[in-house]
Amino acid sequence: MDMLISKPKVIMDYHKLPTVLKEQLKLVYPDGFHEYLIWFNDKQGQRISALRFETDEKVYMLRMSVDMALEIMDEDDDFDSNFNLKPKVQEEYANKHSDVEYLSDNENYSET
């Protein structure tokens, strides 16, 4: 019987995420972040919107509003004007991170 191992949950700003994890995040959410934000209450009881991203070690809750998600993608050359990851960029990142197994685990969140 498999035991579920609880990973630490980290609430942080998108801008503080290491570049390599930002690239992987874009592969998980190639059609943009803004439609996949979730809401939860933090330890202080404050309502927060965030984008969920899980690695082997942690579950990241990346603080952002819909407006902030749109702004991030608008300013990022990896996304086109419709907030979709550009095909060449997606191919480049997919090749670069092809050995990262947890990316496929995250796909469930981008398809809901």
matplotlib code that plots the C-alpha trace (Angstrom):
import matplotlib.pyplot as plt

x = [0.0, 1.4, 1.6, 0.9, 3.9, 3.0, 5.2, 5.8, 3.6, 5.4, 3.5, 5.7, 5.6, 6.0, 8.9, 10.9, 10.6, 13.9, 14.1, 14.3, 11.0, 9.4, 10.3, 8.7, 5.7, 5.1, 5.1, 2.5, 0.3, 1.1, -2.2, -1.6, -1.9, -4.9, -7.6, -6.0, -5.7, -7.1, -8.3, -7.4, -6.9, -3.4, -2.3, -3.5, -6.9, -6.3, -7.9, -5.2, -5.3, -2.4, -1.2, -0.4, 2.8, 4.2, 7.7, 9.2, 10.1, 7.4, 4.0, 4.3, 1.4, 2.5, 0.6, -1.0, -4.3, -5.9, -4.6, -1.1, -1.1, -2.1, 0.5, 3.3, 2.4, 2.0, 5.6, 7.1, 8.4, 7.7, 4.0, 2.1, -0.5, -3.2, -1.2, -0.2, 3.3, 4.9, 5.4, 9.2, 9.6, 7.4, 9.5, 12.7, 11.6, 10.1, 13.4, 15.4, 13.2, 12.3, 13.8, 11.7, 9.1, 6.9, 5.8, 3.4, 1.9, 1.1, -0.8, -3.9, -4.2, -3.8, -6.5, -9.3]
y = [0.0, 3.4, 6.0, 9.6, 11.7, 15.3, 17.8, 21.2, 23.9, 27.2, 30.4, 32.8, 35.4, 34.3, 36.7, 34.9, 31.6, 30.4, 30.7, 26.9, 26.5, 29.3, 27.5, 24.3, 26.2, 27.5, 23.9, 23.0, 26.0, 26.7, 28.4, 30.9, 31.1, 33.3, 30.6, 28.2, 30.4, 28.9, 30.6, 29.6, 31.0, 31.4, 30.9, 34.3, 33.7, 36.0, 35.0, 34.5, 33.7, 31.6, 29.3, 25.8, 24.1, 20.9, 19.7, 16.5, 18.4, 21.1, 22.4, 26.0, 28.3, 31.3, 34.4, 36.3, 37.8, 37.4, 40.9, 40.1, 36.8, 38.7, 41.3, 38.7, 37.0, 40.3, 41.3, 37.9, 37.3, 33.6, 34.2, 35.5, 38.2, 35.6, 34.5, 31.2, 29.9, 30.3, 27.0, 27.4, 28.3, 25.4, 23.0, 24.4, 24.1, 20.6, 19.4, 21.1, 19.7, 16.3, 14.4, 16.1, 13.5, 15.7, 17.9, 15.2, 15.1, 18.8, 18.4, 17.4, 20.9, 22.6, 20.4, 21.0]
z = [0.0, -1.0, 1.6, 0.5, 1.3, 2.1, 0.3, 1.8, 0.4, -0.5, -1.1, -3.1, -5.8, -9.4, -9.9, -7.1, -8.8, -10.4, -14.2, -14.7, -12.8, -14.8, -18.0, -16.6, -15.4, -19.0, -20.3, -17.8, -18.6, -22.4, -22.9, -20.1, -16.3, -16.0, -16.3, -13.8, -10.7, -7.5, -4.3, -0.8, 2.7, 4.0, 7.6, 8.6, 7.0, 4.1, 0.8, -1.9, -5.6, -6.8, -9.5, -8.3, -9.5, -8.1, -8.3, -6.8, -3.6, -3.2, -4.1, -5.1, -4.7, -6.9, -5.8, -8.6, -9.6, -13.0, -13.9, -12.7, -14.7, -17.8, -17.2, -16.6, -19.9, -21.8, -20.8, -21.5, -25.0, -24.7, -25.0, -28.1, -28.0, -27.1, -24.1, -25.6, -25.3, -28.7, -30.5, -31.0, -27.3, -26.2, -28.3, -26.9, -23.3, -23.9, -25.2, -22.5, -19.7, -21.3, -18.4, -15.7, -14.8, -12.5, -15.4, -16.6, -13.1, -13.4, -16.7, -14.8, -13.5, -16.9, -18.4, -15.9]

ax = plt.figure().add_subplot(projection="3d")
ax.plot(x, y, z, "-o")
ax.set_aspect("equal")
plt.show()
